Amino acid sequence: MVIENAPLGITAAKRAGLYCVAVTGMLEPEKIEHADLVLENHAALFKYLKGLIPK
């Protein structure tokens, strides 16, 4: 899994066959729409990652 906030990083991750989570930040959503999952901010990213931890 790759976490990215740059269009070129997302493209590189997808070309490498990796699952890509993008955080929008200051970018327009269409610039990162080819990520597997798009989150609106770092708080959402933290919540997503925390949800991956088995309880």
N, CA, C and O atoms as a Maestro MAE file, in Angstrom:
{
 s_m_m2io_version
 :::
 2.0.0
}

f_m_ct {
 s_m_title
 :::
 protein
 m_atom[220] {
  # First column is atom index #
  i_m_mmod_type
  r_m_x_coord
  r_m_y_coord
  r_m_z_coord
  i_m_residue_number
  s_m_chain_name
  s_m_pdb_residue_name
  s_m_pdb_atom_name
  i_m_atomic_number
  :::
  1 25 0.852 -1.175 0.000 1 A "MET " " N  " 7
  2 3 0.000 0.000 0.000 1 A "MET " " CA " 6
  3 2 0.894 1.232 0.000 1 A "MET " " C  " 6
  4 15 1.908 1.290 0.695 1 A "MET " " O  " 8
  5 25 0.493 2.206 -0.792 2 A "VAL " " N  " 7
  6 3 1.190 3.490 -0.869 2 A "VAL " " CA " 6
  7 2 0.212 4.582 -0.463 2 A "VAL " " C  " 6
  8 15 -0.957 4.558 -0.848 2 A "VAL " " O  " 8
  9 25 0.699 5.533 0.313 3 A "ILE " " N  " 7
  10 3 -0.099 6.710 0.669 3 A "ILE " " CA " 6
  11 2 0.545 7.889 -0.042 3 A "ILE " " C  " 6
  12 15 1.735 8.154 0.131 3 A "ILE " " O  " 8
  13 25 -0.241 8.593 -0.840 4 A "GLU " " N  " 7
  14 3 0.293 9.671 -1.676 4 A "GLU " " CA " 6
  15 2 -0.594 10.903 -1.638 4 A "GLU " " C  " 6
  16 15 -1.781 10.838 -1.320 4 A "GLU " " O  " 8
  17 25 0.023 12.024 -1.972 5 A "ASN " " N  " 7
  18 3 -0.736 13.265 -2.141 5 A "ASN " " CA " 6
  19 2 -0.292 14.009 -3.397 5 A "ASN " " C  " 6
  20 15 -0.610 15.184 -3.578 5 A "ASN " " O  " 8
  21 25 0.441 13.318 -4.258 6 A "ALA " " N  " 7
  22 3 0.934 13.935 -5.487 6 A "ALA " " CA " 6
  23 2 0.519 13.083 -6.688 6 A "ALA " " C  " 6
  24 15 0.651 11.859 -6.651 6 A "ALA " " O  " 8
  25 25 0.025 13.710 -7.739 7 A "PRO " " N  " 7
  26 3 -0.398 12.957 -8.926 7 A "PRO " " CA " 6
  27 2 0.680 12.036 -9.493 7 A "PRO " " C  " 6
  28 15 0.376 10.905 -9.873 7 A "PRO " " O  " 8
  29 25 1.926 12.490 -9.559 8 A "LEU " " N  " 7
  30 3 2.988 11.634 -10.099 8 A "LEU " " CA " 6
  31 2 3.266 10.445 -9.192 8 A "LEU " " C  " 6
  32 15 3.576 9.359 -9.680 8 A "LEU " " O  " 8
  33 25 3.161 10.631 -7.884 9 A "GLY " " N  " 7
  34 3 3.336 9.526 -6.950 9 A "GLY " " CA " 6
  35 2 2.244 8.490 -7.087 9 A "GLY " " C  " 6
  36 15 2.506 7.291 -6.998 9 A "GLY " " O  " 8
  37 25 1.016 8.944 -7.302 10 A "ILE " " N  " 7
  38 3 -0.112 8.038 -7.501 10 A "ILE " " CA " 6
  39 2 0.090 7.236 -8.786 10 A "ILE " " C  " 6
  40 15 -0.118 6.023 -8.806 10 A "ILE " " O  " 8
  41 25 0.490 7.910 -9.841 11 A "THR " " N  " 7
  42 3 0.750 7.238 -11.111 11 A "THR " " CA " 6
  43 2 1.845 6.195 -10.954 11 A "THR " " C  " 6
  44 15 1.717 5.086 -11.474 11 A "THR " " O  " 8
  45 25 2.914 6.528 -10.251 12 A "ALA " " N  " 7
  46 3 4.014 5.580 -10.043 12 A "ALA " " CA " 6
  47 2 3.545 4.366 -9.240 12 A "ALA " " C  " 6
  48 15 3.901 3.232 -9.558 12 A "ALA " " O  " 8
  49 25 2.755 4.608 -8.210 13 A "ALA " " N  " 7
  50 3 2.247 3.503 -7.391 13 A "ALA " " CA " 6
  51 2 1.377 2.565 -8.215 13 A "ALA " " C  " 6
  52 15 1.523 1.345 -8.131 13 A "ALA " " O  " 8
  53 25 0.474 3.128 -9.012 14 A "LYS " " N  " 7
  54 3 -0.419 2.301 -9.822 14 A "LYS " " CA " 6
  55 2 0.360 1.541 -10.891 14 A "LYS " " C  " 6
  56 15 0.048 0.384 -11.172 14 A "LYS " " O  " 8
  57 25 1.355 2.163 -11.482 15 A "ARG " " N  " 7
  58 3 2.166 1.464 -12.491 15 A "ARG " " CA " 6
  59 2 2.957 0.321 -11.868 15 A "ARG " " C  " 6
  60 15 3.271 -0.660 -12.541 15 A "ARG " " O  " 8
  61 25 3.278 0.447 -10.592 16 A "ALA " " N  " 7
  62 3 4.000 -0.611 -9.879 16 A "ALA " " CA " 6
  63 2 3.052 -1.703 -9.383 16 A "ALA " " C  " 6
  64 15 3.495 -2.699 -8.811 16 A "ALA " " O  " 8
  65 25 1.747 -1.516 -9.603 17 A "GLY " " N  " 7
  66 3 0.769 -2.514 -9.202 17 A "GLY " " CA " 6
  67 2 0.406 -2.469 -7.731 17 A "GLY " " C  " 6
  68 15 -0.073 -3.459 -7.178 17 A "GLY " " O  " 8
  69 25 0.628 -1.333 -7.093 18 A "LEU " " N  " 7
  70 3 0.359 -1.191 -5.667 18 A "LEU " " CA " 6
  71 2 -1.010 -0.562 -5.411 18 A "LEU " " C  " 6
  72 15 -1.532 0.180 -6.243 18 A "LEU " " O  " 8
  73 25 -1.577 -0.870 -4.254 19 A "TYR " " N  " 7
  74 3 -2.818 -0.236 -3.805 19 A "TYR " " CA " 6
  75 2 -2.456 1.168 -3.344 19 A "TYR " " C  " 6
  76 15 -1.524 1.339 -2.559 19 A "TYR " " O  " 8
  77 25 -3.172 2.162 -3.816 20 A "CYS " " N  " 7
  78 3 -2.816 3.551 -3.521 20 A "CYS " " CA " 6
  79 2 -3.951 4.289 -2.829 20 A "CYS " " C  " 6
  80 15 -5.078 4.344 -3.320 20 A "CYS " " O  " 8
  81 25 -3.618 4.855 -1.669 21 A "VAL " " N  " 7
  82 3 -4.532 5.711 -0.925 21 A "VAL " " CA " 6
  83 2 -4.042 7.140 -1.121 21 A "VAL " " C  " 6
  84 15 -2.875 7.441 -0.870 21 A "VAL " " O  " 8
  85 25 -4.930 8.012 -1.566 22 A "ALA " " N  " 7
  86 3 -4.558 9.407 -1.792 22 A "ALA " " CA " 6
  87 2 -5.264 10.309 -0.786 22 A "ALA " " C  " 6
  88 15 -6.421 10.085 -0.431 22 A "ALA " " O  " 8
  89 25 -4.547 11.324 -0.340 23 A "VAL " " N  " 7
  90 3 -5.110 12.345 0.538 23 A "VAL " " CA " 6
  91 2 -5.173 13.628 -0.284 23 A "VAL " " C  " 6
  92 15 -4.158 14.098 -0.797 23 A "VAL " " O  " 8
  93 25 -6.379 14.191 -0.403 24 A "THR " " N  " 7
  94 3 -6.562 15.321 -1.310 24 A "THR " " CA " 6
  95 2 -5.778 16.556 -0.904 24 A "THR " " C  " 6
  96 15 -5.065 17.121 -1.734 24 A "THR " " O  " 8
  97 25 -5.884 16.987 0.328 25 A "GLY " " N  " 7
  98 3 -5.181 18.192 0.743 25 A "GLY " " CA " 6
  99 2 -5.575 19.379 -0.100 25 A "GLY " " C  " 6
  100 15 -6.737 19.787 -0.093 25 A "GLY " " O  " 8
  101 25 -4.637 19.936 -0.821 26 A "MET " " N  " 7
  102 3 -4.873 21.133 -1.619 26 A "MET " " CA " 6
  103 2 -5.153 20.811 -3.092 26 A "MET " " C  " 6
  104 15 -5.353 21.725 -3.893 26 A "MET " " O  " 8
  105 25 -5.170 19.548 -3.451 27 A "LEU " " N  " 7
  106 3 -5.363 19.164 -4.850 27 A "LEU " " CA " 6
  107 2 -6.831 19.060 -5.219 27 A "LEU " " C  " 6
  108 15 -7.680 18.767 -4.376 27 A "LEU " " O  " 8
  109 25 -7.115 19.303 -6.479 28 A "GLU " " N  " 7
  110 3 -8.454 19.091 -6.996 28 A "GLU " " CA " 6
  111 2 -8.673 17.585 -7.094 28 A "GLU " " C  " 6
  112 15 -7.759 16.858 -7.486 28 A "GLU " " O  " 8
  113 25 -9.859 17.105 -6.750 29 A "PRO " " N  " 7
  114 3 -10.115 15.655 -6.760 29 A "PRO " " CA " 6
  115 2 -9.815 14.969 -8.093 29 A "PRO " " C  " 6
  116 15 -9.380 13.817 -8.100 29 A "PRO " " O  " 8
  117 25 -10.035 15.643 -9.210 30 A "GLU " " N  " 7
  118 3 -9.790 14.996 -10.503 30 A "GLU " " CA " 6
  119 2 -8.310 14.696 -10.742 30 A "GLU " " C  " 6
  120 15 -7.985 13.866 -11.591 30 A "GLU " " O  " 8
  121 25 -7.412 15.349 -10.014 31 A "LYS " " N  " 7
  122 3 -5.979 15.094 -10.187 31 A "LYS " " CA " 6
  123 2 -5.527 13.825 -9.476 31 A "LYS " " C  " 6
  124 15 -4.427 13.331 -9.729 31 A "LYS " " O  " 8
  125 25 -6.360 13.298 -8.597 32 A "ILE " " N  " 7
  126 3 -5.976 12.089 -7.863 32 A "ILE " " CA " 6
  127 2 -7.030 10.989 -7.960 32 A "ILE " " C  " 6
  128 15 -6.990 10.019 -7.203 32 A "ILE " " O  " 8
  129 25 -7.960 11.138 -8.879 33 A "GLU " " N  " 7
  130 3 -9.083 10.209 -8.944 33 A "GLU " " CA " 6
  131 2 -8.689 8.791 -9.332 33 A "GLU " " C  " 6
  132 15 -9.477 7.869 -9.118 33 A "GLU " " O  " 8
  133 25 -7.502 8.579 -9.895 34 A "HIS " " N  " 7
  134 3 -7.121 7.223 -10.276 34 A "HIS " " CA " 6
  135 2 -6.475 6.433 -9.137 34 A "HIS " " C  " 6
  136 15 -6.024 5.306 -9.344 34 A "HIS " " O  " 8
  137 25 -6.428 7.022 -7.928 35 A "ALA " " N  " 7
  138 3 -6.014 6.261 -6.749 35 A "ALA " " CA " 6
  139 2 -7.128 5.264 -6.409 35 A "ALA " " C  " 6
  140 15 -8.280 5.454 -6.798 35 A "ALA " " O  " 8
  141 25 -6.777 4.215 -5.688 36 A "ASP " " N  " 7
  142 3 -7.776 3.214 -5.299 36 A "ASP " " CA " 6
  143 2 -8.743 3.754 -4.252 36 A "ASP " " C  " 6
  144 15 -9.919 3.390 -4.237 36 A "ASP " " O  " 8
  145 25 -8.250 4.611 -3.392 37 A "LEU " " N  " 7
  146 3 -9.069 5.211 -2.342 37 A "LEU " " CA " 6
  147 2 -8.634 6.656 -2.182 37 A "LEU " " C  " 6
  148 15 -7.440 6.937 -2.077 37 A "LEU " " O  " 8
  149 25 -9.583 7.571 -2.162 38 A "VAL " " N  " 7
  150 3 -9.283 8.992 -1.981 38 A "VAL " " CA " 6
  151 2 -9.910 9.445 -0.666 38 A "VAL " " C  " 6
  152 15 -11.111 9.287 -0.448 38 A "VAL " " O  " 8
  153 25 -9.078 10.011 0.204 39 A "LEU " " N  " 7
  154 3 -9.541 10.532 1.484 39 A "LEU " " CA " 6
  155 2 -9.354 12.038 1.501 39 A "LEU " " C  " 6
  156 15 -8.429 12.565 0.882 39 A "LEU " " O  " 8
  157 25 -10.237 12.731 2.214 40 A "GLU " " N  " 7
  158 3 -10.233 14.200 2.139 40 A "GLU " " CA " 6
  159 2 -9.186 14.885 3.003 40 A "GLU " " C  " 6
  160 15 -8.838 16.036 2.739 40 A "GLU " " O  " 8
  161 25 -8.670 14.207 4.033 41 A "ASN " " N  " 7
  162 3 -7.669 14.847 4.890 41 A "ASN " " CA " 6
  163 2 -6.912 13.795 5.696 41 A "ASN " " C  " 6
  164 15 -7.202 12.601 5.619 41 A "ASN " " O  " 8
  165 25 -5.939 14.267 6.468 42 A "HIS " " N  " 7
  166 3 -5.118 13.343 7.247 42 A "HIS " " CA " 6
  167 2 -5.891 12.710 8.400 42 A "HIS " " C  " 6
  168 15 -5.559 11.602 8.822 42 A "HIS " " O  " 8
  169 25 -6.899 13.380 8.912 43 A "ALA " " N  " 7
  170 3 -7.735 12.793 9.967 43 A "ALA " " CA " 6
  171 2 -8.471 11.568 9.420 43 A "ALA " " C  " 6
  172 15 -8.571 10.547 10.101 43 A "ALA " " O  " 8
  173 25 -8.985 11.669 8.194 44 A "ALA " " N  " 7
  174 3 -9.654 10.537 7.557 44 A "ALA " " CA " 6
  175 2 -8.658 9.410 7.291 44 A "ALA " " C  " 6
  176 15 -9.002 8.235 7.418 44 A "ALA " " O  " 8
  177 25 -7.441 9.759 6.928 45 A "LEU " " N  " 7
  178 3 -6.395 8.759 6.709 45 A "LEU " " CA " 6
  179 2 -6.098 8.017 8.008 45 A "LEU " " C  " 6
  180 15 -6.002 6.790 8.016 45 A "LEU " " O  " 8
  181 25 -5.955 8.746 9.086 46 A "PHE " " N  " 7
  182 3 -5.688 8.134 10.384 46 A "PHE " " CA " 6
  183 2 -6.811 7.179 10.768 46 A "PHE " " C  " 6
  184 15 -6.553 6.067 11.230 46 A "PHE " " O  " 8
  185 25 -8.038 7.601 10.580 47 A "LYS " " N  " 7
  186 3 -9.198 6.755 10.898 47 A "LYS " " CA " 6
  187 2 -9.182 5.491 10.049 47 A "LYS " " C  " 6
  188 15 -9.435 4.399 10.558 47 A "LYS " " O  " 8
  189 25 -8.889 5.629 8.766 48 A "TYR " " N  " 7
  190 3 -8.814 4.481 7.864 48 A "TYR " " CA " 6
  191 2 -7.724 3.505 8.310 48 A "TYR " " C  " 6
  192 15 -7.965 2.301 8.402 48 A "TYR " " O  " 8
  193 25 -6.537 4.020 8.585 49 A "LEU " " N  " 7
  194 3 -5.422 3.160 8.990 49 A "LEU " " CA " 6
  195 2 -5.704 2.484 10.332 49 A "LEU " " C  " 6
  196 15 -5.386 1.309 10.520 49 A "LEU " " O  " 8
  197 25 -6.294 3.223 11.250 50 A "LYS " " N  " 7
  198 3 -6.624 2.660 12.557 50 A "LYS " " CA " 6
  199 2 -7.628 1.516 12.402 50 A "LYS " " C  " 6
  200 15 -7.582 0.540 13.151 50 A "LYS " " O  " 8
  201 25 -8.532 1.638 11.432 51 A "GLY " " N  " 7
  202 3 -9.506 0.590 11.171 51 A "GLY " " CA " 6
  203 2 -8.911 -0.685 10.610 51 A "GLY " " C  " 6
  204 15 -9.560 -1.730 10.629 51 A "GLY " " O  " 8
  205 25 -7.695 -0.618 10.115 52 A "LEU " " N  " 7
  206 3 -7.010 -1.801 9.582 52 A "LEU " " CA " 6
  207 2 -6.401 -2.671 10.670 52 A "LEU " " C  " 6
  208 15 -6.053 -3.824 10.418 52 A "LEU " " O  " 8
  209 25 -6.268 -2.132 11.872 53 A "ILE " " N  " 7
  210 3 -5.666 -2.856 12.983 53 A "ILE " " CA " 6
  211 2 -6.689 -3.817 13.570 53 A "ILE " " C  " 6
  212 15 -7.772 -3.399 13.979 53 A "ILE " " O  " 8
  213 25 -6.352 -5.103 13.614 54 A "PRO " " N  " 7
  214 3 -7.286 -6.073 14.205 54 A "PRO " " CA " 6
  215 2 -7.504 -5.789 15.682 54 A "PRO " " C  " 6
  216 15 -6.591 -5.370 16.394 54 A "PRO " " O  " 8
  217 25 -8.722 -6.023 16.125 55 A "LYS " " N  " 7
  218 3 -9.021 -5.782 17.533 55 A "LYS " " CA " 6
  219 2 -8.981 -7.040 18.329 55 A "LYS " " C  " 6
  220 15 -9.210 -7.013 19.538 55 A "LYS " " O  " 8
  :::
 }
 m_bond[219] {
  # First column is bond index #
  i_m_from
  i_m_to
  i_m_order
  :::
  1 1 2 1
  2 2 3 1
  3 3 4 2
  4 3 5 1
  5 5 6 1
  6 6 7 1
  7 7 8 2
  8 7 9 1
  9 9 10 1
  10 10 11 1
  11 11 12 2
  12 11 13 1
  13 13 14 1
  14 14 15 1
  15 15 16 2
  16 15 17 1
  17 17 18 1
  18 18 19 1
  19 19 20 2
  20 19 21 1
  21 21 22 1
  22 22 23 1
  23 23 24 2
  24 23 25 1
  25 25 26 1
  26 26 27 1
  27 27 28 2
  28 27 29 1
  29 29 30 1
  30 30 31 1
  31 31 32 2
  32 31 33 1
  33 33 34 1
  34 34 35 1
  35 35 36 2
  36 35 37 1
  37 37 38 1
  38 38 39 1
  39 39 40 2
  40 39 41 1
  41 41 42 1
  42 42 43 1
  43 43 44 2
  44 43 45 1
  45 45 46 1
  46 46 47 1
  47 47 48 2
  48 47 49 1
  49 49 50 1
  50 50 51 1
  51 51 52 2
  52 51 53 1
  53 53 54 1
  54 54 55 1
  55 55 56 2
  56 55 57 1
  57 57 58 1
  58 58 59 1
  59 59 60 2
  60 59 61 1
  61 61 62 1
  62 62 63 1
  63 63 64 2
  64 63 65 1
  65 65 66 1
  66 66 67 1
  67 67 68 2
  68 67 69 1
  69 69 70 1
  70 70 71 1
  71 71 72 2
  72 71 73 1
  73 73 74 1
  74 74 75 1
  75 75 76 2
  76 75 77 1
  77 77 78 1
  78 78 79 1
  79 79 80 2
  80 79 81 1
  81 81 82 1
  82 82 83 1
  83 83 84 2
  84 83 85 1
  85 85 86 1
  86 86 87 1
  87 87 88 2
  88 87 89 1
  89 89 90 1
  90 90 91 1
  91 91 92 2
  92 91 93 1
  93 93 94 1
  94 94 95 1
  95 95 96 2
  96 95 97 1
  97 97 98 1
  98 98 99 1
  99 99 100 2
  100 99 101 1
  101 101 102 1
  102 102 103 1
  103 103 104 2
  104 103 105 1
  105 105 106 1
  106 106 107 1
  107 107 108 2
  108 107 109 1
  109 109 110 1
  110 110 111 1
  111 111 112 2
  112 111 113 1
  113 113 114 1
  114 114 115 1
  115 115 116 2
  116 115 117 1
  117 117 118 1
  118 118 119 1
  119 119 120 2
  120 119 121 1
  121 121 122 1
  122 122 123 1
  123 123 124 2
  124 123 125 1
  125 125 126 1
  126 126 127 1
  127 127 128 2
  128 127 129 1
  129 129 130 1
  130 130 131 1
  131 131 132 2
  132 131 133 1
  133 133 134 1
  134 134 135 1
  135 135 136 2
  136 135 137 1
  137 137 138 1
  138 138 139 1
  139 139 140 2
  140 139 141 1
  141 141 142 1
  142 142 143 1
  143 143 144 2
  144 143 145 1
  145 145 146 1
  146 146 147 1
  147 147 148 2
  148 147 149 1
  149 149 150 1
  150 150 151 1
  151 151 152 2
  152 151 153 1
  153 153 154 1
  154 154 155 1
  155 155 156 2
  156 155 157 1
  157 157 158 1
  158 158 159 1
  159 159 160 2
  160 159 161 1
  161 161 162 1
  162 162 163 1
  163 163 164 2
  164 163 165 1
  165 165 166 1
  166 166 167 1
  167 167 168 2
  168 167 169 1
  169 169 170 1
  170 170 171 1
  171 171 172 2
  172 171 173 1
  173 173 174 1
  174 174 175 1
  175 175 176 2
  176 175 177 1
  177 177 178 1
  178 178 179 1
  179 179 180 2
  180 179 181 1
  181 181 182 1
  182 182 183 1
  183 183 184 2
  184 183 185 1
  185 185 186 1
  186 186 187 1
  187 187 188 2
  188 187 189 1
  189 189 190 1
  190 190 191 1
  191 191 192 2
  192 191 193 1
  193 193 194 1
  194 194 195 1
  195 195 196 2
  196 195 197 1
  197 197 198 1
  198 198 199 1
  199 199 200 2
  200 199 201 1
  201 201 202 1
  202 202 203 1
  203 203 204 2
  204 203 205 1
  205 205 206 1
  206 206 207 1
  207 207 208 2
  208 207 209 1
  209 209 210 1
  210 210 211 1
  211 211 212 2
  212 211 213 1
  213 213 214 1
  214 214 215 1
  215 215 216 2
  216 215 217 1
  217 217 218 1
  218 218 219 1
  219 219 220 2
  :::
 }
}
